[in-house]
Amino acid sequence: MLKLAIIFGLISLVAGALGFTGVAGASGGIAKIIFAIFLVLLLLALAGIVLGFSIAF
């Protein structure tokens, strides 16, 4: 999931550099959403490890 966020971030940077502001804004927004989901899942997994719970995905 982090890989997708990085890919969309790079697409946003390239599109912004080439002048495609609509594409840059959309892909930047998608990258932010995917990164936020990644952070939430990471925090849940770390909390499970610290508290001793087993999270099976």
N, CA, C, O and CB atoms as a CASP TS submission, in Angstrom:
PFRMAT TS
TARGET T0000
AUTHOR 0000-0000-0000
METHOD Language model
MODEL 1
PARENT N/A
ATOM      1  N   MET     1       0.827  -1.178   0.000  1.00  0.00           N
ATOM      2  CA  MET     1       0.000   0.000   0.000  1.00  0.00           C
ATOM      3  C   MET     1       0.877   1.249   0.000  1.00  0.00           C
ATOM      4  O   MET     1       0.559   2.235  -0.666  1.00  0.00           O
ATOM      5  CB  MET     1      -0.944  -0.006   1.204  1.00  0.00           C
ATOM      6  N   LEU     2       1.960   1.209   0.733  1.00  0.00           N
ATOM      7  CA  LEU     2       2.873   2.343   0.724  1.00  0.00           C
ATOM      8  C   LEU     2       3.463   2.537  -0.671  1.00  0.00           C
ATOM      9  O   LEU     2       3.711   3.663  -1.103  1.00  0.00           O
ATOM     10  CB  LEU     2       3.994   2.144   1.760  1.00  0.00           C
ATOM     11  N   LYS     3       3.680   1.438  -1.358  1.00  0.00           N
ATOM     12  CA  LYS     3       4.209   1.497  -2.725  1.00  0.00           C
ATOM     13  C   LYS     3       3.258   2.266  -3.639  1.00  0.00           C
ATOM     14  O   LYS     3       3.700   3.064  -4.465  1.00  0.00           O
ATOM     15  CB  LYS     3       4.443   0.076  -3.277  1.00  0.00           C
ATOM     16  N   LEU     4       1.950   2.027  -3.493  1.00  0.00           N
ATOM     17  CA  LEU     4       0.965   2.751  -4.298  1.00  0.00           C
ATOM     18  C   LEU     4       0.985   4.235  -3.990  1.00  0.00           C
ATOM     19  O   LEU     4       0.894   5.059  -4.900  1.00  0.00           O
ATOM     20  CB  LEU     4      -0.431   2.193  -4.063  1.00  0.00           C
ATOM     21  N   ALA     5       1.103   4.587  -2.718  1.00  0.00           N
ATOM     22  CA  ALA     5       1.145   5.989  -2.339  1.00  0.00           C
ATOM     23  C   ALA     5       2.361   6.685  -2.942  1.00  0.00           C
ATOM     24  O   ALA     5       2.270   7.823  -3.401  1.00  0.00           O
ATOM     25  CB  ALA     5       1.158   6.126  -0.820  1.00  0.00           C
ATOM     26  N   ILE     6       3.492   5.997  -2.939  1.00  0.00           N
ATOM     27  CA  ILE     6       4.707   6.573  -3.531  1.00  0.00           C
ATOM     28  C   ILE     6       4.543   6.730  -5.040  1.00  0.00           C
ATOM     29  O   ILE     6       4.945   7.749  -5.602  1.00  0.00           O
ATOM     30  CB  ILE     6       5.938   5.689  -3.218  1.00  0.00           C
ATOM     31  N   ILE     7       3.958   5.735  -5.697  1.00  0.00           N
ATOM     32  CA  ILE     7       3.746   5.812  -7.144  1.00  0.00           C
ATOM     33  C   ILE     7       2.833   6.984  -7.496  1.00  0.00           C
ATOM     34  O   ILE     7       3.135   7.755  -8.407  1.00  0.00           O
ATOM     35  CB  ILE     7       3.146   4.496  -7.672  1.00  0.00           C
ATOM     36  N   PHE     8       1.713   7.121  -6.773  1.00  0.00           N
ATOM     37  CA  PHE     8       0.814   8.231  -7.054  1.00  0.00           C
ATOM     38  C   PHE     8       1.469   9.571  -6.738  1.00  0.00           C
ATOM     39  O   PHE     8       1.213  10.560  -7.425  1.00  0.00           O
ATOM     40  CB  PHE     8      -0.474   8.078  -6.259  1.00  0.00           C
ATOM     41  N   GLY     9       2.299   9.617  -5.719  1.00  0.00           N
ATOM     42  CA  GLY     9       3.037  10.843  -5.411  1.00  0.00           C
ATOM     43  C   GLY     9       3.982  11.227  -6.539  1.00  0.00           C
ATOM     44  O   GLY     9       4.081  12.399  -6.904  1.00  0.00           O
ATOM     45  N   LEU    10       4.675  10.239  -7.086  1.00  0.00           N
ATOM     46  CA  LEU    10       5.583  10.506  -8.202  1.00  0.00           C
ATOM     47  C   LEU    10       4.813  10.946  -9.447  1.00  0.00           C
ATOM     48  O   LEU    10       5.246  11.850 -10.162  1.00  0.00           O
ATOM     49  CB  LEU    10       6.423   9.261  -8.515  1.00  0.00           C
ATOM     50  N   ILE    11       3.673  10.306  -9.702  1.00  0.00           N
ATOM     51  CA  ILE    11       2.836  10.715 -10.833  1.00  0.00           C
ATOM     52  C   ILE    11       2.406  12.169 -10.654  1.00  0.00           C
ATOM     53  O   ILE    11       2.395  12.946 -11.608  1.00  0.00           O
ATOM     54  CB  ILE    11       1.593   9.790 -10.967  1.00  0.00           C
ATOM     55  N   SER    12       2.056  12.519  -9.438  1.00  0.00           N
ATOM     56  CA  SER    12       1.646  13.892  -9.150  1.00  0.00           C
ATOM     57  C   SER    12       2.781  14.876  -9.410  1.00  0.00           C
ATOM     58  O   SER    12       2.562  15.936  -9.996  1.00  0.00           O
ATOM     59  CB  SER    12       1.171  14.011  -7.703  1.00  0.00           C
ATOM     60  N   LEU    13       3.982  14.534  -8.980  1.00  0.00           N
ATOM     61  CA  LEU    13       5.125  15.422  -9.199  1.00  0.00           C
ATOM     62  C   LEU    13       5.442  15.596 -10.679  1.00  0.00           C
ATOM     63  O   LEU    13       5.688  16.712 -11.138  1.00  0.00           O
ATOM     64  CB  LEU    13       6.346  14.888  -8.476  1.00  0.00           C
ATOM     65  N   VAL    14       5.436  14.496 -11.423  1.00  0.00           N
ATOM     66  CA  VAL    14       5.743  14.562 -12.853  1.00  0.00           C
ATOM     67  C   VAL    14       4.658  15.335 -13.595  1.00  0.00           C
ATOM     68  O   VAL    14       4.957  16.169 -14.449  1.00  0.00           O
ATOM     69  CB  VAL    14       5.887  13.144 -13.444  1.00  0.00           C
ATOM     70  N   ALA    15       3.400  15.055 -13.267  1.00  0.00           N
ATOM     71  CA  ALA    15       2.303  15.751 -13.937  1.00  0.00           C
ATOM     72  C   ALA    15       2.334  17.241 -13.615  1.00  0.00           C
ATOM     73  O   ALA    15       2.067  18.067 -14.488  1.00  0.00           O
ATOM     74  CB  ALA    15       0.950  15.147 -13.527  1.00  0.00           C
ATOM     75  N   GLY    16       2.653  17.589 -12.388  1.00  0.00           N
ATOM     76  CA  GLY    16       2.765  18.995 -12.016  1.00  0.00           C
ATOM     77  C   GLY    16       3.903  19.691 -12.747  1.00  0.00           C
ATOM     78  O   GLY    16       3.767  20.843 -13.160  1.00  0.00           O
ATOM     79  N   ALA    17       5.027  18.992 -12.908  1.00  0.00           N
ATOM     80  CA  ALA    17       6.176  19.570 -13.613  1.00  0.00           C
ATOM     81  C   ALA    17       5.870  19.774 -15.098  1.00  0.00           C
ATOM     82  O   ALA    17       6.393  20.696 -15.724  1.00  0.00           O
ATOM     83  CB  ALA    17       7.411  18.667 -13.451  1.00  0.00           C
ATOM     84  N   LEU    18       5.019  18.908 -15.656  1.00  0.00           N
ATOM     85  CA  LEU    18       4.672  19.022 -17.074  1.00  0.00           C
ATOM     86  C   LEU    18       3.483  19.942 -17.318  1.00  0.00           C
ATOM     87  O   LEU    18       3.122  20.187 -18.469  1.00  0.00           O
ATOM     88  CB  LEU    18       4.374  17.655 -17.642  1.00  0.00           C
ATOM     89  N   GLY    19       2.870  20.454 -16.259  1.00  0.00           N
ATOM     90  CA  GLY    19       1.792  21.404 -16.421  1.00  0.00           C
ATOM     91  C   GLY    19       0.394  20.818 -16.385  1.00  0.00           C
ATOM     92  O   GLY    19      -0.577  21.538 -16.619  1.00  0.00           O
ATOM     93  N   PHE    20       0.267  19.548 -16.102  1.00  0.00           N
ATOM     94  CA  PHE    20      -1.050  18.915 -16.007  1.00  0.00           C
ATOM     95  C   PHE    20      -1.556  19.048 -14.568  1.00  0.00           C
ATOM     96  O   PHE    20      -1.467  18.108 -13.778  1.00  0.00           O
ATOM     97  CB  PHE    20      -0.987  17.408 -16.442  1.00  0.00           C
ATOM     98  N   THR    21      -2.081  20.216 -14.245  1.00  0.00           N
ATOM     99  CA  THR    21      -2.434  20.493 -12.862  1.00  0.00           C
ATOM    100  C   THR    21      -3.621  19.666 -12.377  1.00  0.00           C
ATOM    101  O   THR    21      -3.686  19.310 -11.200  1.00  0.00           O
ATOM    102  CB  THR    21      -2.737  21.955 -12.701  1.00  0.00           C
ATOM    103  N   GLY    22      -4.555  19.360 -13.265  1.00  0.00           N
ATOM    104  CA  GLY    22      -5.700  18.542 -12.864  1.00  0.00           C
ATOM    105  C   GLY    22      -5.280  17.139 -12.482  1.00  0.00           C
ATOM    106  O   GLY    22      -5.721  16.606 -11.464  1.00  0.00           O
ATOM    107  N   VAL    23      -4.435  16.545 -13.292  1.00  0.00           N
ATOM    108  CA  VAL    23      -3.929  15.196 -13.013  1.00  0.00           C
ATOM    109  C   VAL    23      -3.064  15.212 -11.763  1.00  0.00           C
ATOM    110  O   VAL    23      -3.121  14.293 -10.945  1.00  0.00           O
ATOM    111  CB  VAL    23      -3.124  14.650 -14.216  1.00  0.00           C
ATOM    112  N   ALA    24      -2.266  16.259 -11.620  1.00  0.00           N
ATOM    113  CA  ALA    24      -1.384  16.361 -10.451  1.00  0.00           C
ATOM    114  C   ALA    24      -2.193  16.464  -9.169  1.00  0.00           C
ATOM    115  O   ALA    24      -1.865  15.823  -8.170  1.00  0.00           O
ATOM    116  CB  ALA    24      -0.451  17.574 -10.582  1.00  0.00           C
ATOM    117  N   GLY    25      -3.238  17.258  -9.194  1.00  0.00           N
ATOM    118  CA  GLY    25      -4.075  17.402  -8.005  1.00  0.00           C
ATOM    119  C   GLY    25      -4.809  16.129  -7.651  1.00  0.00           C
ATOM    120  O   GLY    25      -4.897  15.755  -6.482  1.00  0.00           O
ATOM    121  N   ALA    26      -5.341  15.459  -8.674  1.00  0.00           N
ATOM    122  CA  ALA    26      -6.080  14.219  -8.426  1.00  0.00           C
ATOM    123  C   ALA    26      -5.165  13.116  -7.893  1.00  0.00           C
ATOM    124  O   ALA    26      -5.503  12.443  -6.919  1.00  0.00           O
ATOM    125  CB  ALA    26      -6.769  13.750  -9.709  1.00  0.00           C
ATOM    126  N   SER    27      -4.020  12.933  -8.526  1.00  0.00           N
ATOM    127  CA  SER    27      -3.120  11.869  -8.073  1.00  0.00           C
ATOM    128  C   SER    27      -2.505  12.206  -6.714  1.00  0.00           C
ATOM    129  O   SER    27      -2.216  11.305  -5.927  1.00  0.00           O
ATOM    130  CB  SER    27      -2.011  11.632  -9.109  1.00  0.00           C
ATOM    131  N   GLY    28      -2.304  13.481  -6.435  1.00  0.00           N
ATOM    132  CA  GLY    28      -1.821  13.870  -5.108  1.00  0.00           C
ATOM    133  C   GLY    28      -2.846  13.570  -4.032  1.00  0.00           C
ATOM    134  O   GLY    28      -2.494  13.123  -2.940  1.00  0.00           O
ATOM    135  N   GLY    29      -4.107  13.813  -4.334  1.00  0.00           N
ATOM    136  CA  GLY    29      -5.175  13.494  -3.387  1.00  0.00           C
ATOM    137  C   GLY    29      -5.290  12.007  -3.135  1.00  0.00           C
ATOM    138  O   GLY    29      -5.474  11.570  -1.999  1.00  0.00           O
ATOM    139  N   ILE    30      -5.178  11.227  -4.206  1.00  0.00           N
ATOM    140  CA  ILE    30      -5.225   9.771  -4.061  1.00  0.00           C
ATOM    141  C   ILE    30      -4.049   9.285  -3.225  1.00  0.00           C
ATOM    142  O   ILE    30      -4.208   8.409  -2.374  1.00  0.00           O
ATOM    143  CB  ILE    30      -5.219   9.084  -5.441  1.00  0.00           C
ATOM    144  N   ALA    31      -2.869   9.851  -3.464  1.00  0.00           N
ATOM    145  CA  ALA    31      -1.686   9.459  -2.700  1.00  0.00           C
ATOM    146  C   ALA    31      -1.872   9.755  -1.212  1.00  0.00           C
ATOM    147  O   ALA    31      -1.473   8.952  -0.368  1.00  0.00           O
ATOM    148  CB  ALA    31      -0.441  10.185  -3.232  1.00  0.00           C
ATOM    149  N   LYS    32      -2.474  10.897  -0.882  1.00  0.00           N
ATOM    150  CA  LYS    32      -2.715  11.247   0.519  1.00  0.00           C
ATOM    151  C   LYS    32      -3.672  10.265   1.182  1.00  0.00           C
ATOM    152  O   LYS    32      -3.455   9.852   2.321  1.00  0.00           O
ATOM    153  CB  LYS    32      -3.273  12.665   0.623  1.00  0.00           C
ATOM    154  N   ILE    33      -4.727   9.894   0.470  1.00  0.00           N
ATOM    155  CA  ILE    33      -5.713   8.961   1.026  1.00  0.00           C
ATOM    156  C   ILE    33      -5.085   7.593   1.261  1.00  0.00           C
ATOM    157  O   ILE    33      -5.269   6.994   2.321  1.00  0.00           O
ATOM    158  CB  ILE    33      -6.928   8.833   0.087  1.00  0.00           C
ATOM    159  N   ILE    34      -4.346   7.101   0.274  1.00  0.00           N
ATOM    160  CA  ILE    34      -3.716   5.779   0.412  1.00  0.00           C
ATOM    161  C   ILE    34      -2.690   5.799   1.546  1.00  0.00           C
ATOM    162  O   ILE    34      -2.586   4.832   2.301  1.00  0.00           O
ATOM    163  CB  ILE    34      -3.038   5.352  -0.921  1.00  0.00           C
ATOM    164  N   PHE    35      -1.939   6.882   1.671  1.00  0.00           N
ATOM    165  CA  PHE    35      -0.945   6.970   2.743  1.00  0.00           C
ATOM    166  C   PHE    35      -1.615   7.017   4.106  1.00  0.00           C
ATOM    167  O   PHE    35      -1.116   6.423   5.062  1.00  0.00           O
ATOM    168  CB  PHE    35      -0.059   8.202   2.553  1.00  0.00           C
ATOM    169  N   ALA    36      -2.739   7.715   4.206  1.00  0.00           N
ATOM    170  CA  ALA    36      -3.468   7.767   5.478  1.00  0.00           C
ATOM    171  C   ALA    36      -3.984   6.380   5.862  1.00  0.00           C
ATOM    172  O   ALA    36      -3.907   5.996   7.029  1.00  0.00           O
ATOM    173  CB  ALA    36      -4.644   8.767   5.389  1.00  0.00           C
ATOM    174  N   ILE    37      -4.504   5.630   4.902  1.00  0.00           N
ATOM    175  CA  ILE    37      -4.963   4.268   5.168  1.00  0.00           C
ATOM    176  C   ILE    37      -3.792   3.402   5.618  1.00  0.00           C
ATOM    177  O   ILE    37      -3.925   2.602   6.545  1.00  0.00           O
ATOM    178  CB  ILE    37      -5.633   3.661   3.913  1.00  0.00           C
ATOM    179  N   PHE    38      -2.643   3.564   4.960  1.00  0.00           N
ATOM    180  CA  PHE    38      -1.449   2.823   5.346  1.00  0.00           C
ATOM    181  C   PHE    38      -1.054   3.121   6.792  1.00  0.00           C
ATOM    182  O   PHE    38      -0.728   2.209   7.551  1.00  0.00           O
ATOM    183  CB  PHE    38      -0.294   3.158   4.406  1.00  0.00           C
ATOM    184  N   LEU    39      -1.083   4.393   7.166  1.00  0.00           N
ATOM    185  CA  LEU    39      -0.706   4.761   8.534  1.00  0.00           C
ATOM    186  C   LEU    39      -1.658   4.172   9.570  1.00  0.00           C
ATOM    187  O   LEU    39      -1.223   3.706  10.623  1.00  0.00           O
ATOM    188  CB  LEU    39      -0.669   6.274   8.676  1.00  0.00           C
ATOM    189  N   VAL    40      -2.956   4.192   9.272  1.00  0.00           N
ATOM    190  CA  VAL    40      -3.933   3.627  10.205  1.00  0.00           C
ATOM    191  C   VAL    40      -3.694   2.135  10.380  1.00  0.00           C
ATOM    192  O   VAL    40      -3.689   1.637  11.506  1.00  0.00           O
ATOM    193  CB  VAL    40      -5.372   3.883   9.712  1.00  0.00           C
ATOM    194  N   LEU    41      -3.496   1.419   9.281  1.00  0.00           N
ATOM    195  CA  LEU    41      -3.244  -0.027   9.371  1.00  0.00           C
ATOM    196  C   LEU    41      -1.934  -0.319  10.089  1.00  0.00           C
ATOM    197  O   LEU    41      -1.847  -1.283  10.849  1.00  0.00           O
ATOM    198  CB  LEU    41      -3.221  -0.655   7.974  1.00  0.00           C
ATOM    199  N   LEU    42      -0.921   0.498   9.858  1.00  0.00           N
ATOM    200  CA  LEU    42       0.357   0.318  10.541  1.00  0.00           C
ATOM    201  C   LEU    42       0.197   0.509  12.046  1.00  0.00           C
ATOM    202  O   LEU    42       0.717  -0.285  12.830  1.00  0.00           O
ATOM    203  CB  LEU    42       1.403   1.297   9.990  1.00  0.00           C
ATOM    204  N   LEU    43      -0.516   1.552  12.452  1.00  0.00           N
ATOM    205  CA  LEU    43      -0.721   1.800  13.877  1.00  0.00           C
ATOM    206  C   LEU    43      -1.531   0.681  14.530  1.00  0.00           C
ATOM    207  O   LEU    43      -1.245   0.290  15.661  1.00  0.00           O
ATOM    208  CB  LEU    43      -1.423   3.140  14.083  1.00  0.00           C
ATOM    209  N   LEU    44      -2.534   0.167  13.828  1.00  0.00           N
ATOM    210  CA  LEU    44      -3.305  -0.963  14.363  1.00  0.00           C
ATOM    211  C   LEU    44      -2.436  -2.206  14.529  1.00  0.00           C
ATOM    212  O   LEU    44      -2.538  -2.916  15.529  1.00  0.00           O
ATOM    213  CB  LEU    44      -4.492  -1.278  13.447  1.00  0.00           C
ATOM    214  N   ALA    45      -1.590  -2.458  13.553  1.00  0.00           N
ATOM    215  CA  ALA    45      -0.706  -3.623  13.644  1.00  0.00           C
ATOM    216  C   ALA    45       0.302  -3.460  14.779  1.00  0.00           C
ATOM    217  O   ALA    45       0.564  -4.408  15.518  1.00  0.00           O
ATOM    218  CB  ALA    45       0.031  -3.841  12.314  1.00  0.00           C
ATOM    219  N   LEU    46       0.866  -2.262  14.918  1.00  0.00           N
ATOM    220  CA  LEU    46       1.823  -2.034  15.999  1.00  0.00           C
ATOM    221  C   LEU    46       1.154  -2.130  17.361  1.00  0.00           C
ATOM    222  O   LEU    46       1.742  -2.664  18.301  1.00  0.00           O
ATOM    223  CB  LEU    46       2.488  -0.671  15.841  1.00  0.00           C
ATOM    224  N   ALA    47      -0.064  -1.621  17.479  1.00  0.00           N
ATOM    225  CA  ALA    47      -0.797  -1.727  18.732  1.00  0.00           C
ATOM    226  C   ALA    47      -1.075  -3.191  19.047  1.00  0.00           C
ATOM    227  O   ALA    47      -0.991  -3.603  20.204  1.00  0.00           O
ATOM    228  CB  ALA    47      -2.113  -0.927  18.664  1.00  0.00           C
ATOM    229  N   GLY    48      -1.400  -3.969  18.040  1.00  0.00           N
ATOM    230  CA  GLY    48      -1.640  -5.381  18.256  1.00  0.00           C
ATOM    231  C   GLY    48      -0.396  -6.121  18.709  1.00  0.00           C
ATOM    232  O   GLY    48      -0.468  -7.020  19.547  1.00  0.00           O
ATOM    233  N   ILE    49       0.740  -5.740  18.154  1.00  0.00           N
ATOM    234  CA  ILE    49       1.995  -6.379  18.566  1.00  0.00           C
ATOM    235  C   ILE    49       2.343  -6.017  19.995  1.00  0.00           C
ATOM    236  O   ILE    49       2.726  -6.883  20.782  1.00  0.00           O
ATOM    237  CB  ILE    49       3.139  -5.976  17.634  1.00  0.00           C
ATOM    238  N   VAL    50       2.214  -4.749  20.336  1.00  0.00           N
ATOM    239  CA  VAL    50       2.549  -4.292  21.681  1.00  0.00           C
ATOM    240  C   VAL    50       1.616  -4.912  22.720  1.00  0.00           C
ATOM    241  O   VAL    50       2.059  -5.312  23.797  1.00  0.00           O
ATOM    242  CB  VAL    50       2.483  -2.763  21.756  1.00  0.00           C
ATOM    243  N   LEU    51       0.333  -4.989  22.397  1.00  0.00           N
ATOM    244  CA  LEU    51      -0.642  -5.530  23.349  1.00  0.00           C
ATOM    245  C   LEU    51      -0.741  -7.046  23.304  1.00  0.00           C
ATOM    246  O   LEU    51      -1.420  -7.649  24.135  1.00  0.00           O
ATOM    247  CB  LEU    51      -1.998  -4.937  23.084  1.00  0.00           C
ATOM    248  N   GLY    52      -0.078  -7.659  22.354  1.00  0.00           N
ATOM    249  CA  GLY    52      -0.053  -9.114  22.288  1.00  0.00           C
ATOM    250  C   GLY    52      -1.181  -9.741  21.499  1.00  0.00           C
ATOM    251  O   GLY    52      -1.390 -10.952  21.572  1.00  0.00           O
ATOM    252  N   PHE    53      -1.908  -8.938  20.749  1.00  0.00           N
ATOM    253  CA  PHE    53      -2.983  -9.492  19.928  1.00  0.00           C
ATOM    254  C   PHE    53      -2.407  -9.972  18.600  1.00  0.00           C
ATOM    255  O   PHE    53      -1.410  -9.442  18.109  1.00  0.00           O
ATOM    256  CB  PHE    53      -4.104  -8.441  19.692  1.00  0.00           C
ATOM    257  N   SER    54      -3.043 -10.968  18.039  1.00  0.00           N
ATOM    258  CA  SER    54      -2.647 -11.472  16.729  1.00  0.00           C
ATOM    259  C   SER    54      -3.646 -10.976  15.701  1.00  0.00           C
ATOM    260  O   SER    54      -4.840 -11.257  15.799  1.00  0.00           O
ATOM    261  CB  SER    54      -2.563 -13.025  16.719  1.00  0.00           C
ATOM    262  N   ILE    55      -3.159 -10.242  14.721  1.00  0.00           N
ATOM    263  CA  ILE    55      -4.020  -9.722  13.663  1.00  0.00           C
ATOM    264  C   ILE    55      -3.741 -10.536  12.402  1.00  0.00           C
ATOM    265  O   ILE    55      -2.637 -10.507  11.859  1.00  0.00           O
ATOM    266  CB  ILE    55      -3.774  -8.182  13.420  1.00  0.00           C
ATOM    267  N   ALA    56      -4.754 -11.256  11.952  1.00  0.00           N
ATOM    268  CA  ALA    56      -4.595 -12.087  10.755  1.00  0.00           C
ATOM    269  C   ALA    56      -5.269 -11.375   9.589  1.00  0.00           C
ATOM    270  O   ALA    56      -6.481 -11.163   9.600  1.00  0.00           O
ATOM    271  CB  ALA    56      -5.202 -13.520  10.965  1.00  0.00           C
ATOM    272  N   PHE    57      -4.478 -11.008   8.585  1.00  0.00           N
ATOM    273  CA  PHE    57      -5.023 -10.354   7.402  1.00  0.00           C
ATOM    274  C   PHE    57      -5.249 -11.372   6.331  1.00  0.00           C
ATOM    275  O   PHE    57      -5.708 -11.030   5.241  1.00  0.00           O
ATOM    276  CB  PHE    57      -4.099  -9.249   6.899  1.00  0.00           C
TER
END
